[in-house]
Structure formats: C-alpha cells, structure tokens
Amino acid sequence: GTSRQIPQTIIIGVRKGGTRALLEMLDIHPNIVVAATEVHFFDWDENYVKGIDWYRNLMPFSYGNQITIEKTPGYFTSPHAPGRIHDMNSSIKLLLILRDPTERVISDYTQVYYNRVESHKPVQLFEDIVIKNGVLNTKYKAIQRSLYDVHMEKWLKHFSLDQIHIVDGNTLIKDPLPELQKVERFLNLPSRIMSSNFYFNQTKGFYCIRSDGRERCLHESKGRPHPLVNSTVLEQLYSYFREHNAKFYRMVNHSFDWH
C-alpha cells in the first residue's frame, strides 16, 4: 500500500543553516518520510531536464497518510528553483531554516576548509578570503549566500508568505522541541515529536536524537569547531549584514536575534 510521492514539503535551505538537523529531527514523526540524499532537482539544470518522474523515483516509499519531504539547501539561493517548484506545485509548503548570517558565513568557510584539508588542497585563512585590499570581499560566495533578503525576494514572487515557514536554526540547535512543534502545526500534522526524543550529547555539544529505541547523532562533519575570527573582521561582517537583515525582517514580518 505504499508508493513514491512527489514531496508535499521541501526544505529549501539555507546551506549551513541546519537543514540536515531539521530533516533528521522531522524524520522522528510517524507521518513524515524523508529523502535520503540532497536531490538538487530544481537548482541543477542537468537534473531538471531528466523530468518529474526521475525526481519522483528518488523519493522514499510512503503511505497515504504520510508527507514526503526532501531537502536541498542550494534551492534557496538558486535563481531557477522558486519558479520550477511553483510550476510543479503552486500550493506546496516550504521550510526555510536560517541562522545568524555571519555565523553562517563562518560555518560555510569551515566546511570548505575541512573539505580542502581532507583532499590535500591548499587552504586560506578566513580573514584572507573575507578581506581584500582592506575592505570586505562582498563577492565571496559565502557572503552572497547570507543575503537572505535578496534571495527571499525571488521566492515571494512565486509563493505567499504563509506557504513558507521559517525555522530559527540558532534556536533549533539550543532547544529543538519548540521549533519542531511549530513545524508540526505548519504542516497540519498531529503532535508526535516529544522532549524524550532528544538528549544533549556533552561530547559533541549539541542535541542528538532518540527514536524507535535507537540513539543517533548527526554526522561528525556537523558541529565542527569554527576558527576564531578577528574581532574587527567580525564587526565588518555584522555591519554589512545589518541593513540586509532589517530588510529581511520587514519582508517576513518577524525579527531574529542576529547581530
């Protein structure tokens, strides 16, 4: 009695915002099934041309009372994804998880840094990438990805604000349950996720998941220590994002506790 369904909900981003944590935590819910990998259907042309049946075949089997969810963090910053998702299902519900934009930039850098170290490629200090000739390098991709107002504008051309639920990534890490309960309500699902589904792992420094008698933590690549960043550089980043954040708050009628 199961079949593969096109997702009724998509986690559209943001990269290094906590999309994997959100997906794994929602997977606790009996009425949710999740795609195993990032599909990159709506943001990569070479996948999009393969068509909707190709996309559906990458989804897990589900029962009629279950919602299928996929997550691809690249969707949020993609110029094509909003229109393509709207073409597939104009009434879809979208989940967007965001965190402090400066933290997100540092986390983005950290991921690339470790990937390069593991591949024996040369690495640069954070400050040497972010500052060029004494000024902020606003062309740095990680900074561009943190301009939430710029990207949100594209989504609001295709979807109403009540179709996009924003999850506070900073709060999800510190206290997962309230954020997940908001998602349950947004998706019109019965309340099934409980505080007993989480336990704080002292070694890792974040919450891990307990469900079906099993305990699991996010992959070791998650929660890596960030580099200590020069305070002057941090202040330049905070200052640059301040206006963009204020604009974003107005767009979504909600403020966040960001620098």
Summary of the structure (lengths in Angstrom):
residues: 259
radius of gyration: 18.7
end to end distance: 49.5
largest distance: 62.2
contacts: 764
relative contact order: 0.17
helix: 42%
strand: 17%
